Amino acid sequence: MAKANANGIQIEYDTFGERSSPPLLLIIGWATQMIGWDEQLCKEWARKGFYVVRFDNRDIGLSTKMEEAGAPDLMAAIKAGRKGEKVDAPYTFDHMADDTVGLLDALEIDKAHLCGFSMGGVIAQTIAIRYPSRVRSMTLVSATTAPTAIRALMMLEGEAWVKRENPELPRMRPEIAAVSFAPPPEEREAYLDHAVKVYRAIAGPGFPFDEVWHRNMADHSYDRSFYPPGAIRQAVAHIAHGNQKPALASVTVPTLIIHGADDLMFPVECGKDIAQAIPGAKLMIIEGMGHDMPHGSAWPRIVEAVVAHARKADDL
């Protein structure tokens, strides 16, 4: 693993495959380190002929922690979002998109295939809107046009709706919000139990839940960088971002949406919403998949779908 100077900060990244192969840039989701893109999954894409890059978003893992921003006032952000007012965010998804393009610059990659999961999918959309010339194709896994963090947090507060979100989309299930946004314990074993509980809650019913794999992933993440303040600041970035569906009408890059039929965090309607918003986008719904990429069992379908989509885009 290595660090790159990008957009005024340092981004921790890792690569797989030959530098001369078409680049596939993986963008991970909220409060998740780049190791969420499992090493074996990355190696599989590399074996398929891609130069695979995974990285830690700002404020997570081994990339720059935005400590000088301090602890944001989450409730103030929620109240501002509720009223449709400007949210006082330490940074936004625009900044995170700039970070990502800065990483491409540091790696001397002119254009890349993007694959974003969850929040990473929203960041990928932001890149396609702001930097269309840097994108060869885009795959969005378990993503949405309007981050639902604010709705989930408001549900926990007993609120009903919010104007800056896309009102066409269903809400996150209350029990999922309660588990996902619970503060993680600081003690190691308690944290691992908490992480497995979250993973299990958002997993779909159609694939075996590999508790050992998930616990090992949580264990590795805890040792690598346990940093809850970054997750809070990323949540505020969610709230500040709002609904970008109208801007997606301008996106012309070849786009594939992969979504679980049983996603309780970003329901399948979120994937359908993106497909309607981006001209020519293709939608692939995986029955039984939740807000995850089931370890091993769903990987072959996802790997092949991304590969086929990227190759077709390169042939255009």
Buried (B, 14 or more C-beta within 10 A) or exposed (E): EEBBEBBEBBBBBBBBBEEEBBBBBBBBBBBBBBBBBBEEBBEBBBEBBBBBBBBBBBBBBBBBBBEEBEEBEBEEBBBBBBEEEEBEBBBBBBBBBBBBBBBBBBBEBEBBBBBBBBBBBBBBBBBBBBBBEBBBBBBBBBBBBBBBBBBBBBBBEEBEEBEBBBEBBEBBBEEBBBBBBEEBBEEEEEBBEBBBEBBBBBBBEBBEBBEEBBBEBBBEBBEBBEBEBBBBBBBBBBBBBBBBBEBBEEBEBBBBBBBBBBBBBBBBBBBBBBBBBBEEBBBBBBEBBBBBBBBBBBBEBBBEBBBEBBBEBEEE
